[in-house]
Amino acid sequence: MSRPPQLAGALDDLEKHYGRPDAPPSRDPFELILWENVAYLVTDEKRGEAFAALKRQVGTTPERILAAPPRTLRQVAAQGGMLPDLRVGKLLRSAEIARTRFQGDLAAAARQPLPAARKAMAKFPGIGEPGAEKVLLFSGHHPVFAMDSNVMRVLLRLGFGEEKKAYAATYRSVQEAATAQAREDCGWLTQAYQLLRRHGQELCRRTRPRCPDCPCRGRCAFYARGVPPSGKRRV
């Protein structure tokens, strides 16, 4: 396997192209879980609107959510795309878990050692292990190289890690390779996540990636293997 490119250099390329990322929507672990569950298959802008409506009309503590009129919760969830009733259930379930299992103090659970903290966050609906790591990173509790599918795809194409048969095995391979070049700093890692995710959404897409427009193409193993202007891989 070829040696991966310099991660810091790739991130510099991305920041020059996209600009410095905005701050995360919250540093509170429970609010970050609500952020994930308040909307479904929408843009970050629409998700932000639904989250702002939740804060304004209901509140973002477990007690306020559990006490909210069902109609109000549904109106909020309807701003976050399809399946609003399902997402109301997830918001209520999240609030119930936070109240009964963590006494409403999710920050205390996030301060545990990483394995225990990750397990605690993953108890919430819509939060698997990758999502749990994102919550712990964005809340500033653990400097872990969190990834979603976009981040992992960009790093894999750049040359970090190897694609395995199982998603979890690929995740670990890519994460280990990227962590070896990462700073142990939540702020730096958060910006890395945001830049890589945006790149995966806009240019380094799963299908028809726009490789000729990519600011990292000179560092990219995927591009070096041959990608024509159409964005389709050459066989």
LUMTIBA-300061 format. One line per field, with one value per residue (C-alpha): chain; x negated, y, z negated; residue in one letter. Coordinates in steps of 0.001 Angstrom, whole numbers, plus 500000, padded with zeros to 6 digits. Layout:
chain [A / ...]
u [X / ...]
v [Y / ...]
w [Z / ...]
resn [A / ...]
% end
This chain:
chain [A / A / A / A / A / A / A / A / A / A / A / A / A / A / A / A / A / A / A / A / A / A / A / A / A / A / A / A / A / A / A / A / A / A / A / A / A / A / A / A / A / A / A / A / A / A / A / A / A / A / A / A / A / A / A / A / A / A / A / A / A / A / A / A / A / A / A / A / A / A / A / A / A / A / A / A / A / A / A / A / A / A / A / A / A / A / A / A / A / A / A / A / A / A / A / A / A / A / A / A / A / A / A / A / A / A / A / A / A / A / A / A / A / A / A / A / A / A / A / A / A / A / A / A / A / A / A / A / A / A / A / A / A / A / A / A / A / A / A / A / A / A / A / A / A / A / A / A / A / A / A / A / A / A / A / A / A / A / A / A / A / A / A / A / A / A / A / A / A / A / A / A / A / A / A / A / A / A / A / A / A / A / A / A / A / A / A / A / A / A / A / A / A / A / A / A / A / A / A / A / A / A / A / A / A / A / A / A / A / A / A / A / A / A / A / A / A / A / A / A / A / A / A / A / A / A / A / A / A / A / A / A / A / A / A]
u [500000 / 498645 / 497883 / 500771 / 500288 / 499640 / 502972 / 502218 / 501431 / 504681 / 506648 / 504902 / 505926 / 509529 / 509626 / 508300 / 511023 / 514013 / 512982 / 512796 / 515706 / 518357 / 518421 / 520432 / 524100 / 523442 / 520844 / 523443 / 523561 / 527332 / 527959 / 525682 / 527782 / 530943 / 529306 / 528890 / 532467 / 534476 / 534198 / 533754 / 532204 / 532083 / 529371 / 527462 / 529368 / 532748 / 531475 / 530312 / 533760 / 535446 / 532950 / 533451 / 537214 / 536754 / 534693 / 537141 / 540469 / 539621 / 536137 / 533274 / 533275 / 534769 / 537386 / 538596 / 538845 / 540749 / 543158 / 543782 / 547204 / 547059 / 548444 / 545570 / 542979 / 544534 / 544547 / 540844 / 540053 / 542021 / 539482 / 536778 / 538080 / 539926 / 541152 / 541844 / 543700 / 540721 / 538428 / 540739 / 540382 / 536607 / 536576 / 538759 / 536708 / 533494 / 534907 / 536068 / 532661 / 530876 / 533172 / 533369 / 529910 / 527796 / 529856 / 530000 / 526214 / 524856 / 521683 / 520658 / 521035 / 519013 / 516141 / 515629 / 512741 / 513345 / 514674 / 517242 / 518167 / 518625 / 520824 / 522952 / 523536 / 524378 / 527366 / 529331 / 531441 / 529713 / 526273 / 524027 / 520327 / 519323 / 522047 / 520983 / 517424 / 518685 / 520641 / 517607 / 515376 / 517709 / 518470 / 514738 / 514520 / 512372 / 509913 / 510959 / 510771 / 514512 / 515790 / 519047 / 519311 / 518247 / 515142 / 514160 / 514613 / 512418 / 509664 / 509810 / 509502 / 506606 / 504801 / 505523 / 506264 / 507694 / 511179 / 512303 / 515326 / 516976 / 517723 / 516527 / 513183 / 512725 / 513627 / 510971 / 508344 / 508935 / 509239 / 505957 / 504093 / 505512 / 504992 / 501292 / 501037 / 503634 / 503213 / 504575 / 506732 / 510537 / 510625 / 508256 / 510031 / 513442 / 512340 / 510820 / 514159 / 516079 / 513750 / 513541 / 517301 / 518050 / 515584 / 517263 / 520662 / 519709 / 516794 / 515561 / 519015 / 519744 / 520818 / 519520 / 516888 / 515753 / 512068 / 510838 / 512174 / 510648 / 508069 / 506456 / 506144 / 502348 / 502285 / 505033 / 504393 / 507862 / 507169 / 503709 / 505268 / 507121 / 510371 / 511576 / 513344 / 516750 / 515884 / 516213 / 513424 / 511397 / 511416]
v [500000 / 503438 / 505946 / 508386 / 512076 / 514689 / 515180 / 518727 / 519738 / 518253 / 520091 / 523343 / 522797 / 522240 / 525304 / 527489 / 526132 / 526163 / 528666 / 528159 / 526047 / 527488 / 526429 / 523267 / 523825 / 523170 / 521949 / 520263 / 516468 / 516227 / 519101 / 517430 / 514268 / 516326 / 517941 / 514510 / 513445 / 516597 / 516228 / 513550 / 513666 / 517453 / 520051 / 521404 / 524665 / 522932 / 520915 / 524148 / 525678 / 522701 / 522730 / 526478 / 525922 / 523200 / 525513 / 528377 / 526564 / 523690 / 523865 / 521416 / 519864 / 516412 / 517911 / 520486 / 517938 / 515409 / 518119 / 519587 / 519216 / 516511 / 518968 / 521376 / 518638 / 517513 / 521048 / 521323 / 517922 / 518763 / 521512 / 518829 / 516877 / 513600 / 511182 / 513801 / 511363 / 509017 / 511880 / 513021 / 509528 / 509780 / 513141 / 511779 / 508604 / 510630 / 512785 / 509733 / 508040 / 511220 / 511602 / 508023 / 506646 / 509774 / 511891 / 514619 / 515160 / 513784 / 515863 / 513727 / 510599 / 512211 / 512892 / 509172 / 507348 / 507101 / 503497 / 504149 / 507582 / 506202 / 503402 / 505913 / 508155 / 505161 / 504332 / 507135 / 506654 / 507493 / 507484 / 504578 / 504407 / 506975 / 509333 / 508829 / 509794 / 512911 / 513950 / 513411 / 515359 / 518292 / 518652 / 518900 / 515877 / 513511 / 514316 / 511336 / 511321 / 511060 / 510234 / 509961 / 508207 / 511355 / 511875 / 508230 / 508180 / 511270 / 509919 / 506486 / 508019 / 510188 / 507031 / 506612 / 503033 / 500226 / 499303 / 496067 / 493838 / 495186 / 498887 / 498768 / 497280 / 499953 / 502610 / 501383 / 501133 / 504676 / 506113 / 504569 / 505853 / 509382 / 509506 / 508831 / 512277 / 514131 / 516604 / 515509 / 518613 / 518762 / 522076 / 520887 / 517551 / 519220 / 521435 / 518422 / 516604 / 519582 / 520221 / 516569 / 516111 / 519154 / 517979 / 514576 / 516198 / 518710 / 517392 / 513988 / 512453 / 508733 / 508725 / 511025 / 512771 / 516081 / 515199 / 517829 / 520531 / 518992 / 521107 / 517879 / 516052 / 516367 / 514399 / 511908 / 508207 / 507835 / 510587 / 509216 / 505880 / 507688 / 509623 / 511209 / 514615 / 512921 / 511916 / 508202 / 505851 / 504313 / 500532]
w [500000 / 500901 / 498194 / 497531 / 498296 / 495646 / 493881 / 492747 / 496322 / 497629 / 494952 / 495842 / 499475 / 498404 / 496145 / 498950 / 501218 / 498848 / 496192 / 492452 / 491159 / 488879 / 485245 / 484460 / 483578 / 479885 / 477416 / 475233 / 475762 / 475378 / 477786 / 480334 / 480048 / 480551 / 483596 / 485173 / 484428 / 485131 / 488930 / 491571 / 495056 / 495242 / 495718 / 492750 / 493209 / 492857 / 489907 / 488301 / 488770 / 487119 / 484244 / 483726 / 483646 / 481038 / 478839 / 479262 / 478973 / 476625 / 475142 / 475267 / 471814 / 471215 / 468902 / 471424 / 474216 / 472114 / 470944 / 474411 / 476060 / 478760 / 481320 / 480706 / 481040 / 484297 / 485687 / 484892 / 486378 / 489533 / 490249 / 490413 / 493382 / 493801 / 491117 / 488409 / 486147 / 486140 / 485200 / 482413 / 481016 / 481222 / 479449 / 476654 / 476393 / 476228 / 473447 / 471509 / 471775 / 470684 / 467685 / 466457 / 467303 / 466919 / 464491 / 467100 / 466985 / 470233 / 469899 / 466914 / 469038 / 471828 / 469403 / 468792 / 470505 / 474255 / 474423 / 471672 / 473028 / 476545 / 475231 / 473312 / 476334 / 478533 / 476304 / 477953 / 481086 / 484334 / 482703 / 483651 / 482829 / 485497 / 484272 / 480676 / 481557 / 483330 / 480227 / 478002 / 480382 / 481056 / 477338 / 476662 / 474376 / 476468 / 479303 / 481401 / 485211 / 485799 / 489286 / 491145 / 494503 / 496375 / 494240 / 494512 / 498298 / 498796 / 496563 / 498202 / 501665 / 500551 / 499466 / 495749 / 494701 / 496786 / 497912 / 496221 / 496702 / 493545 / 493059 / 489438 / 490482 / 493157 / 490584 / 488160 / 490894 / 492143 / 488645 / 487495 / 490551 / 490225 / 486450 / 486965 / 488634 / 486573 / 483745 / 480389 / 480236 / 480373 / 482226 / 484948 / 485320 / 485449 / 488323 / 490062 / 489796 / 491155 / 494086 / 495111 / 494782 / 496926 / 499530 / 499607 / 500071 / 502756 / 504839 / 503635 / 503982 / 503858 / 507506 / 510241 / 508110 / 509554 / 509478 / 511981 / 509611 / 506479 / 504604 / 503329 / 506636 / 506628 / 503358 / 504170 / 504803 / 506355 / 508892 / 509637 / 510625 / 513411 / 513342 / 516599 / 516699 / 516461 / 512901 / 513650 / 512686 / 515514 / 515216]
resn [M / S / R / P / P / Q / L / A / G / A / L / D / D / L / E / K / H / Y / G / R / P / D / A / P / P / S / R / D / P / F / E / L / I / L / W / E / N / V / A / Y / L / V / T / D / E / K / R / G / E / A / F / A / A / L / K / R / Q / V / G / T / T / P / E / R / I / L / A / A / P / P / R / T / L / R / Q / V / A / A / Q / G / G / M / L / P / D / L / R / V / G / K / L / L / R / S / A / E / I / A / R / T / R / F / Q / G / D / L / A / A / A / A / R / Q / P / L / P / A / A / R / K / A / M / A / K / F / P / G / I / G / E / P / G / A / E / K / V / L / L / F / S / G / H / H / P / V / F / A / M / D / S / N / V / M / R / V / L / L / R / L / G / F / G / E / E / K / K / A / Y / A / A / T / Y / R / S / V / Q / E / A / A / T / A / Q / A / R / E / D / C / G / W / L / T / Q / A / Y / Q / L / L / R / R / H / G / Q / E / L / C / R / R / T / R / P / R / C / P / D / C / P / C / R / G / R / C / A / F / Y / A / R / G / V / P / P / S / G / K / R / R / V]
% end
